[in-house]
Amino acid sequence: MLFARFHHIYTHKFESAYADDDTLKHAKREWATALQDFPLAAIEKTIDAVRLRHAWPPTIAEFLATLSEEARPDDLPEARDAYQEACIHAGRPLQHHWRHPAVYHAASRTGFFRLRSETEQQVWPDFRRYYQELALSLCKGHELSEPRQPSLPPPTDTGPALDVTAWCERHAADPKAVAHLFHYMELPRGSQIRHNFRQRALAALQAQQLPVADLPE
């Protein structure tokens, strides 16, 4: 059906693209594999669209890109609208009611931090690719999970707490000048990054001639 319609639509251009029986045979096999999971109605709708867009028979990639747009579910936003929604709500993705789960999943695969911090030129191609993949999956009849609040990780072992205010009073230190040096105690105990920040804190406190013997590891 597909190649018969292509032949009628593109006539001599189709014959030029598939000039011999062997080429046509291999092409039919590749197209059949690529489209085997899509409903006939989606394929027919896409053929109607590509004949208005392409002067020559489309490639499989071009056909699938058109299918993801023209045969997508009615409640699935266009890619540009989805991208704008993803950028606007990338800061608090789990507090937003997404228009469609595909928008959330495309944003998640792209990276919420990237959507917040990188330029459209950098991010849009990746988002569009992921969104197209999800749209094609939906066209095949697959379902997407709803965004879910992630479970909280177990509490981090940071060791015994230190009353920084009391420590500063005990050693006549200015809290505004040294409080930031104690942030290492918020890091996981035994980790290399905690050790590194503790060493910097010790050096800074000793430079101010403050005692460090009573500081936690």
Sequence and secondary structure as in RCSB ss.txt:
>XXXX:A:sequence
MLFARFHHIYTHKFESAYADDDTLKHAKREWATALQDFPLAAIEKTIDAVRLRHAWPPTIAEFLATLSEEARPDD
LPEARDAYQEACIHAGRPLQHHWRHPAVYHAASRTGFFRLRSETEQQVWPDFRRYYQELALSLCKGHELSEPRQP
SLPPPTDTGPALDVTAWCERHAADPKAVAHLFHYMELPRGSQIRHNFRQRALAALQAQQLPVADLPE
>XXXX:A:secstr
 HHHHHHHHHTHHHHHHT SHHHHHHHHHHHHHHHTTS HHHHHHHHHHHHHH SS   HHHHHHHHHHHSS TT
S  HHHHHHHHHHTTTSGGGS  S HHHHHHHHHH HHHHHHS HHHHHHHHHHHHHHHHHHHHTT         
         S   HHHHHHHTT  HHHHGGGGGGGGS TT HHHHHHHHHHHHHHHHTT   TTS  
